[in-house]
Amino acid sequence: MFNKLFNLLIALLLFAVLFMAIDDSTRVWAGKDEVTPISIGDIAGGPEVRGGIFSDFVFSFELLSLLLLAALIGALYIAKKEA
């Protein structure tokens, strides 16, 4: 019973910290006058932009996503086995 209450307390504290951080960030950025626009073409690499995130590293990105998925499934399997 104590573990469940302790876990609930930790979860509520984390939620409160995240909520306060998001709330504070809107106040900090609201007063900013100049905003630098970033288009999707700048990030992903359009026809005039060479070397975006999805142009050179697509295979590495997909390989890393599969590795993280396998690690997540393995962690769930180990946690279920011990419980």
C-alpha positions as CSV (number, residue, x, y, z in Angstrom):
1,M,0.0,0.0,0.0
2,F,2.8,2.4,0.9
3,N,4.5,1.7,-2.5
4,K,1.4,2.7,-4.4
5,L,1.0,5.9,-2.5
6,F,4.7,6.7,-2.9
7,N,4.4,6.1,-6.7
8,L,1.3,8.3,-6.9
9,L,3.1,11.1,-5.0
10,I,6.1,10.9,-7.4
11,A,3.8,10.9,-10.4
12,L,1.9,13.9,-9.2
13,L,5.1,15.8,-8.4
14,L,6.5,15.1,-11.9
15,F,3.2,16.2,-13.4
16,A,3.3,19.4,-11.4
17,V,6.9,20.1,-12.4
18,L,6.1,19.6,-16.1
19,F,3.0,21.7,-15.9
20,M,4.9,24.6,-14.3
21,A,7.7,24.3,-16.8
22,I,5.2,24.5,-19.7
23,D,3.3,27.3,-18.1
24,D,6.5,29.3,-17.5
25,S,7.7,28.8,-21.0
26,T,4.6,30.4,-22.5
27,R,5.3,33.5,-20.3
28,V,8.9,33.7,-21.3
29,W,8.3,33.4,-25.0
30,A,5.2,35.6,-25.1
31,G,7.3,38.8,-24.6
32,K,9.8,38.0,-27.4
33,D,9.5,40.5,-30.3
34,E,11.5,38.8,-33.0
35,V,10.8,35.3,-34.0
36,T,13.0,33.4,-36.4
37,P,10.7,31.4,-38.7
38,I,11.9,27.8,-39.4
39,S,10.2,26.0,-42.2
40,I,9.8,22.3,-42.6
41,G,12.1,22.5,-45.7
42,D,14.9,23.8,-43.5
43,I,14.6,20.9,-41.1
44,A,13.8,18.1,-43.5
45,G,15.7,19.3,-46.5
46,G,13.8,20.7,-49.5
47,P,14.9,20.9,-53.1
48,E,17.0,24.0,-52.4
49,V,18.4,22.8,-49.1
50,R,20.9,20.0,-49.1
51,G,21.7,17.9,-46.0
52,G,18.5,18.0,-44.0
53,I,17.8,15.5,-41.2
54,F,15.9,13.1,-43.5
55,S,18.2,13.3,-46.5
56,D,21.5,11.8,-45.3
57,F,20.5,9.8,-42.2
58,V,17.3,8.0,-43.1
59,F,18.8,4.5,-42.8
60,S,20.5,5.4,-39.5
61,F,17.3,6.9,-38.2
62,E,15.3,3.8,-39.1
63,L,17.9,1.4,-37.7
64,L,18.0,3.4,-34.4
65,S,14.2,3.3,-34.2
66,L,14.2,-0.5,-34.6
67,L,16.9,-0.9,-32.0
68,L,15.0,1.3,-29.5
69,L,11.8,-0.7,-30.2
70,A,13.7,-4.0,-29.5
71,A,15.1,-2.6,-26.3
72,L,11.6,-1.5,-25.2
73,I,10.1,-4.9,-25.9
74,G,13.1,-6.6,-24.1
75,A,12.6,-4.4,-21.1
76,L,8.9,-5.2,-20.9
77,Y,9.6,-8.9,-21.2
78,I,12.2,-8.8,-18.4
79,A,9.9,-6.7,-16.2
80,K,7.0,-9.1,-16.8
81,K,9.1,-12.1,-16.1
82,E,10.3,-10.8,-12.7
83,A,6.8,-9.7,-11.6
